[in-house]
Amino acid sequence: MKLLVSALLLLSGISFLHAQDAITPGTPMPKGDLKVKDVSGILISLNEVKTSGGILVMFSSNTCAYVIRNQQRTRDICLYALEKGIGVVLLNSNDGNRSGGDSFAQMQQYAKSQNFVWKYALDSHSELADALGATRTPECFLFDGNLRLVYHGAIDDNPTNESQVKRKHLKQAIAELVAGKEVSVRESQFIGCTIHRPR
């Protein structure tokens, strides 16, 4: 049964991953000046979104089942980051699915329906996903005020079942960061849908 479930997840483009090919904690944020198009229609860069406290970069989409399942958790953690003085941007890097449910127009509708008060931007040609080594949605990268990576991974330890969450990894990392402490868990296992890069 476990083999069948694993096979189905792999076939659907969904799997568990460790942070293997992504940038590692302590790495400076790459491509901070690259301009991406926010759903407002304005071009922004990560350097423009970051604050003195840092920046949360989350790779997301409109269509991923795991993003949809984590919608409330995404809203909660993004609001928490903003409240703590950390810049927030969600990036849609699904360039390979741009004509479908992840079109720019659909991104605008999705952001409105989810009441986003943070940036949601089009990562054209998956440039930022490639630079950070992101592979899935949702996938989170938290940078400190010096723009060095302090946490990479999931929002919490149970993306499939919120009622069974035992540790809120990202919230704890943000709390430790703003308190001036070293982040205790710097990488976590994450689950999500494959980012559809251009062919």
Backbone as numpy.savetxt, mean C-alpha at the origin, in Angstrom:
# Nx Ny Nz CAx CAy CAz Cx Cy Cz
-6.63 -31.12 0.75 -7.46 -29.91 0.75 -6.59 -28.64 0.75
-5.54 -28.68 1.60 -4.64 -27.52 1.66 -3.95 -27.30 0.33
-3.59 -28.40 -0.35 -2.94 -28.28 -1.66 -3.89 -27.68 -2.68
-5.15 -28.04 -2.60 -6.15 -27.51 -3.52 -6.33 -26.01 -3.33
-6.43 -25.58 -2.07 -6.57 -24.15 -1.76 -5.36 -23.38 -2.24
-4.17 -23.92 -1.99 -2.94 -23.24 -2.44 -2.89 -23.12 -3.95
-3.30 -24.17 -4.65 -3.31 -24.14 -6.11 -4.29 -23.11 -6.62
-5.45 -23.02 -6.01 -6.46 -22.05 -6.44 -5.98 -20.63 -6.21
-5.31 -20.40 -5.08 -4.78 -19.06 -4.80 -3.73 -18.66 -5.81
-2.86 -19.60 -6.15 -1.81 -19.30 -7.12 -2.40 -19.03 -8.49
-3.39 -19.80 -8.87 -4.02 -19.60 -10.18 -4.74 -18.27 -10.26
-5.26 -17.80 -9.15 -5.99 -16.54 -9.16 -5.08 -15.33 -9.01
-3.77 -15.59 -8.90 -2.83 -14.48 -8.77 -2.74 -13.96 -7.35
-3.19 -14.76 -6.38 -3.17 -14.36 -4.99 -2.30 -15.34 -4.22
-1.36 -14.83 -3.45 -0.50 -15.74 -2.68 0.11 -15.01 -1.50
0.65 -15.80 -0.56 1.38 -15.23 0.56 2.81 -14.98 0.12
3.36 -13.84 0.53 4.73 -13.50 0.18 5.45 -12.93 1.38
6.75 -13.10 1.39 7.59 -12.37 2.31 8.24 -11.25 1.52
8.74 -10.25 2.24 9.40 -9.13 1.57 10.75 -9.58 1.05
10.81 -10.11 -0.15 12.05 -10.65 -0.69 12.69 -9.71 -1.71
11.91 -9.25 -2.66 12.46 -8.42 -3.73 12.21 -6.93 -3.49
11.46 -6.62 -2.45 11.18 -5.22 -2.15 12.38 -4.58 -1.47
12.38 -3.25 -1.41 13.43 -2.55 -0.68 13.36 -2.97 0.78
14.48 -2.94 1.45 14.57 -3.42 2.83 14.53 -2.25 3.82
14.12 -2.51 5.06 14.12 -1.45 6.07 15.47 -0.75 6.17
15.40 0.57 6.25 16.61 1.38 6.28 16.95 1.98 4.94
16.30 1.47 3.88 16.56 1.97 2.53 15.90 3.33 2.31
16.59 4.29 1.68 15.96 5.57 1.36 14.83 5.39 0.35
13.83 6.22 0.44 12.71 6.15 -0.48 13.16 6.49 -1.91
12.94 5.61 -2.87 13.35 5.90 -4.25 12.30 6.71 -5.01
12.76 7.39 -6.03 11.89 8.11 -6.97 10.91 9.06 -6.28
11.40 9.75 -5.26 10.55 10.68 -4.53 10.04 11.84 -5.34
10.74 12.19 -6.42 10.34 13.33 -7.25 9.50 12.93 -8.46
9.27 11.63 -8.66 8.49 11.18 -9.81 7.05 11.68 -9.70
6.56 12.31 -10.74 5.19 12.84 -10.73 4.19 11.76 -11.14
3.14 11.64 -10.34 2.05 10.71 -10.62 0.74 11.49 -10.55
-0.27 10.99 -11.24 -1.54 11.72 -11.35 -2.51 11.28 -10.26
-2.85 12.22 -9.37 -3.82 11.97 -8.32 -5.24 12.00 -8.91
-6.21 11.39 -8.21 -7.58 11.37 -8.73 -8.17 12.77 -8.85
-7.57 13.75 -8.19 -8.00 15.14 -8.34 -7.62 15.71 -9.70
-6.74 14.98 -10.41 -6.25 15.45 -11.70 -4.93 16.19 -11.59
-4.45 16.39 -10.37 -3.21 17.11 -10.13 -2.03 16.14 -10.08
-0.91 16.55 -10.65 0.31 15.75 -10.58 0.98 15.97 -9.23
1.34 14.89 -8.58 1.97 14.96 -7.27 3.21 14.06 -7.26
4.04 14.23 -6.25 5.18 13.33 -6.04 5.15 12.87 -4.59
5.85 11.80 -4.30 5.91 11.32 -2.92 6.56 12.36 -2.02
7.53 13.07 -2.55 8.19 14.12 -1.75 7.23 15.24 -1.38
6.23 15.46 -2.22 5.25 16.50 -1.94 4.20 16.04 -0.93
3.98 14.75 -0.86 2.99 14.20 0.06 3.58 13.98 1.45
4.85 13.66 1.52 5.49 13.36 2.81 5.46 14.59 3.71
5.50 14.32 5.01 5.55 15.39 6.01 6.84 15.22 6.81
7.02 16.07 7.79 8.20 15.92 8.66 8.13 14.62 9.45
6.92 14.06 9.57 6.76 12.79 10.29 7.00 11.57 9.44
6.88 11.73 8.12 7.09 10.61 7.22 5.98 10.46 6.21
5.90 9.29 5.61 4.87 9.04 4.60 4.52 7.55 4.58
3.24 7.29 4.45 2.73 5.93 4.26 2.38 5.77 2.78
3.02 4.81 2.13 2.73 4.51 0.73 2.08 3.12 0.69
0.85 3.07 0.21 0.14 1.80 0.13 -0.24 1.52 -1.32
0.13 0.35 -1.80 -0.26 -0.06 -3.15 -1.65 -0.68 -3.06
-2.53 -0.19 -3.93 -3.92 -0.57 -3.84 -4.53 -0.70 -5.23
-5.81 -0.95 -5.29 -6.53 -1.02 -6.57 -8.01 -0.89 -6.30
-8.80 -0.88 -7.35 -10.25 -0.81 -7.21 -10.88 -2.19 -7.16
-10.17 -3.20 -7.67 -10.79 -4.47 -7.99 -10.31 -5.66 -7.18
-9.18 -5.56 -6.51 -8.62 -6.70 -5.77 -9.54 -7.13 -4.64
-9.81 -8.42 -4.55 -10.69 -8.93 -3.50 -10.16 -8.63 -2.11
-8.84 -8.64 -1.95 -8.26 -8.37 -0.64 -8.31 -6.89 -0.30
-8.21 -6.03 -1.29 -8.38 -4.60 -1.05 -9.82 -4.33 -0.62
-10.76 -4.92 -1.32 -12.18 -4.74 -0.99 -12.46 -5.27 0.41
-11.89 -6.40 0.75 -12.11 -6.99 2.07 -11.50 -6.12 3.17
-10.48 -5.34 2.83 -9.79 -4.50 3.80 -10.16 -3.02 3.70
-11.29 -2.71 3.07 -11.64 -1.31 2.85 -11.73 -0.51 4.15
-12.43 -1.05 5.14 -12.57 -0.31 6.40 -11.24 -0.18 7.11
-10.44 -1.25 7.08 -9.12 -1.20 7.72 -8.21 -0.20 7.02
-8.34 -0.12 5.70 -7.56 0.86 4.95 -7.94 2.27 5.36
-9.24 2.54 5.42 -9.69 3.88 5.83 -9.20 4.19 7.24
-9.34 3.23 8.14 -8.95 3.46 9.54 -7.46 3.77 9.68
-6.61 2.98 9.00 -5.18 3.18 9.17 -4.70 4.45 8.48
-5.31 4.79 7.36 -4.92 6.02 6.66 -5.30 7.24 7.49
-6.49 7.21 8.09 -6.90 8.31 8.96 -6.00 8.40 10.19
-5.63 7.25 10.71 -4.73 7.22 11.88 -3.38 7.84 11.53
-2.84 7.48 10.36 -1.56 8.05 9.93 -1.66 9.56 9.78
-2.74 10.03 9.17 -2.92 11.47 9.00 -3.02 12.18 10.36
-3.75 11.56 11.27 -3.90 12.14 12.61 -2.56 12.24 13.33
-1.66 11.32 13.00 -0.34 11.30 13.63 0.67 12.16 12.86
0.19 12.88 11.85 1.06 13.80 11.12 1.91 13.16 10.05
1.46 12.02 9.54 2.19 11.31 8.49 1.42 11.44 7.17
2.13 11.77 6.10 1.51 11.87 4.79 1.05 10.50 4.30
0.00 10.49 3.49 -0.56 9.23 3.01 -0.83 9.30 1.51
-0.41 8.27 0.80 -0.75 8.15 -0.61 -1.00 6.68 -0.93
-2.10 6.42 -1.62 -2.38 5.10 -2.17 -2.02 5.15 -3.64
-1.37 4.10 -4.13 -0.94 4.04 -5.52 -1.59 2.87 -6.23
-2.15 3.13 -7.40 -2.70 2.08 -8.24 -1.70 1.85 -9.38
-1.02 0.71 -9.32 0.03 0.40 -10.29 -0.42 -0.63 -11.31
-1.71 -0.93 -11.36 -2.23 -1.96 -12.26 -2.28 -1.49 -13.71
-1.11 -1.17 -14.25 -1.05 -0.65 -15.62 -1.56 -1.68 -16.63
-1.38 -2.95 -16.31 -1.83 -4.00 -17.22 -3.33 -4.18 -17.23
-4.04 -3.51 -16.33 -5.50 -3.62 -16.26 -6.14 -2.24 -16.34
-5.44 -1.31 -16.99 -5.85 0.09 -16.97 -7.15 0.37 -17.74
-7.49 -0.46 -18.69 -8.70 -0.21 -19.47 -9.94 -0.81 -18.81
-9.74 -1.56 -17.72 -10.86 -2.21 -17.05 -11.26 -1.48 -15.78
-11.42 -2.26 -14.72 -11.89 -1.70 -13.46 -10.90 -0.81 -12.77
-9.65 -0.76 -13.25 -8.64 0.11 -12.66 -8.31 1.30 -13.54
-9.25 1.68 -14.38 -9.06 2.88 -15.20 -9.02 4.11 -14.30
-8.51 5.21 -14.82 -8.41 6.42 -14.02 -9.80 6.91 -13.61
-10.77 6.82 -14.52 -12.14 7.24 -14.19 -12.71 6.38 -13.07
-12.42 5.06 -13.12 -12.88 4.17 -12.06 -12.18 4.47 -10.74
-10.91 4.86 -10.82 -10.18 5.26 -9.61 -10.85 6.46 -8.96
-11.24 7.43 -9.77 -11.90 8.62 -9.24 -13.21 8.26 -8.56
-13.98 7.38 -9.18 -15.25 6.95 -8.60 -15.03 6.18 -7.31
-14.01 5.32 -7.33 -13.72 4.50 -6.15 -13.31 5.39 -4.97
-12.42 6.34 -5.22 -11.96 7.24 -4.16 -13.13 8.01 -3.56
-14.06 8.43 -4.41 -15.24 9.16 -3.94 -16.14 8.26 -3.11
-16.34 7.04 -3.58 -17.23 6.11 -2.87 -16.66 5.71 -1.51
-15.32 5.71 -1.40 -14.65 5.34 -0.15 -14.33 6.54 0.74
-14.74 7.73 0.29 -14.52 8.96 1.06 -13.05 9.18 1.39
-12.18 8.98 0.39 -10.75 9.20 0.60 -10.49 10.68 0.87
-9.72 10.96 1.91 -9.27 12.33 2.18 -7.75 12.38 2.07
-7.19 11.39 1.42 -5.75 11.31 1.16 -5.56 11.11 -0.35
-4.34 11.09 -0.78 -4.06 10.96 -2.21 -4.27 9.52 -2.69
-4.82 9.42 -3.89 -4.94 8.12 -4.58 -4.48 8.38 -6.00
-3.33 7.85 -6.36 -2.67 8.25 -7.59 -2.39 7.08 -8.53
-2.33 7.40 -9.78 -2.05 6.46 -10.86 -0.54 6.31 -11.03
-0.05 5.12 -10.77 1.38 4.83 -10.94 1.57 4.31 -12.37
1.66 5.24 -13.29 1.74 4.89 -14.71 2.95 4.02 -15.01
2.71 2.93 -15.71 3.75 1.97 -16.10 4.42 1.31 -14.88
3.73 1.36 -13.74 4.21 0.67 -12.52 5.60 1.14 -12.10
5.94 2.39 -12.36 7.30 2.87 -12.06 7.62 2.86 -10.57
6.67 3.32 -9.75 6.94 3.34 -8.31 6.87 1.93 -7.73
5.98 1.11 -8.26 5.93 -0.29 -7.81 7.26 -0.98 -8.10
7.81 -0.72 -9.27 9.10 -1.31 -9.62 10.21 -0.78 -8.71
10.19 0.52 -8.43 11.24 1.14 -7.63 11.24 0.61 -6.19
10.04 0.39 -5.63 9.95 -0.09 -4.26 9.95 -1.61 -4.19
9.72 -2.25 -5.33 9.66 -3.70 -5.35 8.32 -4.25 -4.90
7.27 -3.44 -5.03 5.93 -3.87 -4.64 5.40 -4.90 -5.63
4.70 -5.89 -5.13 4.16 -6.96 -5.98 2.68 -7.19 -5.79
2.10 -6.70 -4.71 0.72 -7.04 -4.36 -0.10 -5.83 -3.95
-1.40 -6.03 -3.91 -2.33 -5.06 -3.32 -3.22 -5.80 -2.34
-3.37 -5.29 -1.10 -2.67 -4.13 -0.54 -1.27 -4.50 -0.04
-0.36 -3.55 -0.15 1.02 -3.72 0.32 1.49 -2.36 0.82
2.05 -2.33 2.03 2.33 -1.06 2.70 3.82 -0.81 2.92
4.21 0.44 2.70 5.58 0.90 2.94 5.50 2.16 3.80
6.08 2.12 4.98 6.08 3.28 5.88 7.49 3.84 5.97
7.62 5.13 5.66 8.92 5.82 5.70 8.91 6.86 6.82
10.06 7.04 7.45 10.16 8.05 8.52 10.38 9.44 7.94
10.59 10.40 8.83 10.77 11.78 8.40 12.02 12.00 7.57
12.98 11.09 7.66 14.19 11.16 6.84 14.04 10.35 5.56
12.82 9.87 5.33 12.45 9.10 4.14 13.24 7.80 4.02
13.42 7.14 5.17 13.99 5.80 5.18 12.91 4.82 5.60
12.90 3.68 4.95 11.86 2.69 5.19 11.97 2.13 6.61
10.85 2.16 7.34 10.85 1.61 8.69 9.92 0.41 8.82
8.99 0.26 7.86 8.08 -0.90 7.91 7.60 -1.24 6.50
7.53 -2.54 6.22 7.00 -3.03 4.95 6.19 -4.29 5.21
4.97 -4.32 4.70 4.17 -5.52 4.86 2.68 -5.26 4.85
1.98 -5.97 5.71 0.52 -5.94 5.75 0.01 -4.92 6.76
-1.27 -4.61 6.66 -1.91 -3.74 7.64 -1.92 -4.42 9.00
-2.27 -5.72 9.01 -2.31 -6.48 10.26 -2.00 -7.95 9.96
-2.16 -8.80 10.96 -1.73 -10.19 10.80 -2.82 -11.14 10.30
-3.98 -10.60 9.92 -5.02 -11.47 9.39 -5.87 -10.73 8.36
-5.32 -10.52 7.15 -6.06 -9.80 6.11 -7.37 -10.47 5.68
-7.49 -11.76 5.95 -8.69 -12.47 5.50 -9.82 -12.45 6.52
-9.51 -12.18 7.79 -10.55 -12.24 8.81 -10.25 -11.23 9.91
-10.92 -10.09 9.86 -10.64 -9.01 10.80 -10.93 -9.42 12.25
-11.91 -10.28 12.45 -12.27 -10.68 13.81 -11.17 -11.50 14.48
-10.23 -12.02 13.69 -9.16 -12.83 14.25 -7.81 -12.13 14.25
-7.81 -10.81 14.04 -6.57 -10.04 14.07 -6.00 -10.03 15.49
-4.73 -10.39 15.61 -4.05 -10.38 16.90 -3.07 -9.23 17.02
-2.54 -8.77 15.88 -1.59 -7.66 15.92 -1.79 -6.74 14.74
-1.93 -5.46 14.99 -2.08 -4.47 13.94 -0.69 -3.91 13.62
0.00 -4.59 12.71 1.40 -4.28 12.42 1.64 -2.82 12.06
0.86 -2.34 11.09 1.10 -0.99 10.58 0.76 0.07 11.62
-0.33 -0.11 12.33 -0.69 0.86 13.37 0.37 0.91 14.45
0.88 -0.24 14.83 1.93 -0.29 15.85 3.20 0.38 15.36
3.53 0.15 14.08 4.73 0.78 13.50 4.59 2.30 13.50
3.41 2.79 13.14 3.18 4.23 13.13 3.29 4.80 14.54
2.68 4.11 15.50 2.73 4.57 16.89 4.16 4.64 17.41
4.95 3.63 17.10 6.35 3.61 17.53 7.15 4.69 16.83
6.87 4.89 15.56 7.59 5.91 14.79 7.35 7.30 15.38
6.09 7.65 15.60 5.78 9.00 16.09 6.24 9.19 17.54
6.40 8.08 18.26 6.89 8.16 19.64 8.41 8.23 19.70
9.05 8.17 18.54 10.50 8.24 18.49 11.18 6.94 18.85
10.42 5.85 18.82 10.98 4.53 19.14 11.37 3.79 17.86
12.20 2.78 18.01 12.52 1.93 16.88 11.33 1.02 16.61
10.99 0.86 15.34 9.86 0.00 14.99 10.22 -1.44 15.31
9.39 -2.09 16.11 9.71 -3.43 16.63 9.54 -4.53 15.59
8.51 -4.41 14.75 8.32 -5.37 13.65 8.46 -4.58 12.36
9.54 -4.78 11.65 9.85 -3.96 10.48 9.38 -4.58 9.17
9.12 -5.87 9.18 8.59 -6.55 8.00 7.57 -7.58 8.44
6.53 -7.76 7.65 5.55 -8.78 7.97 5.10 -9.49 6.70
4.57 -10.68 6.90 4.02 -11.44 5.79 2.76 -10.74 5.30
2.56 -10.73 3.99 1.36 -10.09 3.46 0.72 -10.96 2.40
-0.55 -10.67 2.16 -1.32 -11.43 1.19 -2.06 -10.42 0.32
-2.22 -10.74 -0.96 -2.92 -9.81 -1.84 -2.96 -10.27 -3.27
-3.45 -9.38 -4.12 -3.57 -9.67 -5.55 -2.33 -9.15 -6.28
-1.94 -9.85 -7.30 -0.76 -9.46 -8.08 -0.96 -8.12 -8.77
0.04 -7.26 -8.70 0.01 -6.01 -9.46 0.17 -6.36 -10.95
-0.75 -5.89 -11.77 -0.73 -6.18 -13.20 0.17 -5.18 -13.91
1.41 -5.56 -14.12 2.36 -4.68 -14.79 2.16 -4.71 -16.30
2.61 -3.68 -17.00 2.48 -3.67 -18.47 3.26 -4.80 -19.10
2.73 -5.35 -20.17 3.41 -6.47 -20.83 4.37 -5.96 -21.90
